[in-house]
Amino acid sequence: MSDLSAKTKEIEKTLDNICSDWVGIGSQLTAARMALMELKRLASIGAPPERKRGHWVARGEYTIECSECGFLRAIRSKFCPDCGADMRGKENDSQRSN
């Protein structure tokens, strides 16, 4: 069980105790329950998948190719418009090794 899941269960138990003890705090309790539901939703989503890293490879005088998917184009960009790879891979890799 993740740390966030454990915390949400702890908060839910506390809210249940408050409900049984204090009946007259409706709007605050509703807001707290909504916040707890949002925490549970966020905990279930998890981390997004890591983006692929690539670089542009020259393929002739006016053409470059994505090293990840082979998409051909004439203009360099930070991301491949076909597969979404981060095309700053070589620069990022060299910065990590320092």
Secondary structure as a PSIPRED ss2 file (coil, helix, strand):
# PSIPRED VFORMAT (PSIPRED V4.0)

   1 M C   1.000  0.000  0.000
   2 S C   1.000  0.000  0.000
   3 D H   0.000  1.000  0.000
   4 L H   0.000  1.000  0.000
   5 S H   0.000  1.000  0.000
   6 A H   0.000  1.000  0.000
   7 K H   0.000  1.000  0.000
   8 T H   0.000  1.000  0.000
   9 K H   0.000  1.000  0.000
  10 E H   0.000  1.000  0.000
  11 I H   0.000  1.000  0.000
  12 E H   0.000  1.000  0.000
  13 K H   0.000  1.000  0.000
  14 T H   0.000  1.000  0.000
  15 L H   0.000  1.000  0.000
  16 D H   0.000  1.000  0.000
  17 N H   0.000  1.000  0.000
  18 I H   0.000  1.000  0.000
  19 C H   0.000  1.000  0.000
  20 S H   0.000  1.000  0.000
  21 D H   0.000  1.000  0.000
  22 W C   1.000  0.000  0.000
  23 V C   1.000  0.000  0.000
  24 G C   1.000  0.000  0.000
  25 I C   1.000  0.000  0.000
  26 G H   0.000  1.000  0.000
  27 S H   0.000  1.000  0.000
  28 Q H   0.000  1.000  0.000
  29 L H   0.000  1.000  0.000
  30 T H   0.000  1.000  0.000
  31 A H   0.000  1.000  0.000
  32 A H   0.000  1.000  0.000
  33 R H   0.000  1.000  0.000
  34 M H   0.000  1.000  0.000
  35 A H   0.000  1.000  0.000
  36 L H   0.000  1.000  0.000
  37 M H   0.000  1.000  0.000
  38 E H   0.000  1.000  0.000
  39 L H   0.000  1.000  0.000
  40 K H   0.000  1.000  0.000
  41 R H   0.000  1.000  0.000
  42 L H   0.000  1.000  0.000
  43 A H   0.000  1.000  0.000
  44 S H   0.000  1.000  0.000
  45 I H   0.000  1.000  0.000
  46 G C   1.000  0.000  0.000
  47 A C   1.000  0.000  0.000
  48 P C   1.000  0.000  0.000
  49 P C   1.000  0.000  0.000
  50 E C   1.000  0.000  0.000
  51 R C   1.000  0.000  0.000
  52 K C   1.000  0.000  0.000
  53 R E   0.000  0.000  1.000
  54 G C   1.000  0.000  0.000
  55 H C   1.000  0.000  0.000
  56 W E   0.000  0.000  1.000
  57 V E   0.000  0.000  1.000
  58 A E   0.000  0.000  1.000
  59 R C   1.000  0.000  0.000
  60 G C   1.000  0.000  0.000
  61 E C   1.000  0.000  0.000
  62 Y C   1.000  0.000  0.000
  63 T C   1.000  0.000  0.000
  64 I E   0.000  0.000  1.000
  65 E E   0.000  0.000  1.000
  66 C E   0.000  0.000  1.000
  67 S C   1.000  0.000  0.000
  68 E C   1.000  0.000  0.000
  69 C C   1.000  0.000  0.000
  70 G C   1.000  0.000  0.000
  71 F C   1.000  0.000  0.000
  72 L E   0.000  0.000  1.000
  73 R E   0.000  0.000  1.000
  74 A C   1.000  0.000  0.000
  75 I C   1.000  0.000  0.000
  76 R C   1.000  0.000  0.000
  77 S C   1.000  0.000  0.000
  78 K C   1.000  0.000  0.000
  79 F E   0.000  0.000  1.000
  80 C C   1.000  0.000  0.000
  81 P C   1.000  0.000  0.000
  82 D C   1.000  0.000  0.000
  83 C C   1.000  0.000  0.000
  84 G C   1.000  0.000  0.000
  85 A C   1.000  0.000  0.000
  86 D E   0.000  0.000  1.000
  87 M C   1.000  0.000  0.000
  88 R C   1.000  0.000  0.000
  89 G H   0.000  1.000  0.000
  90 K H   0.000  1.000  0.000
  91 E H   0.000  1.000  0.000
  92 N H   0.000  1.000  0.000
  93 D H   0.000  1.000  0.000
  94 S H   0.000  1.000  0.000
  95 Q H   0.000  1.000  0.000
  96 R H   0.000  1.000  0.000
  97 S H   0.000  1.000  0.000
  98 N C   1.000  0.000  0.000
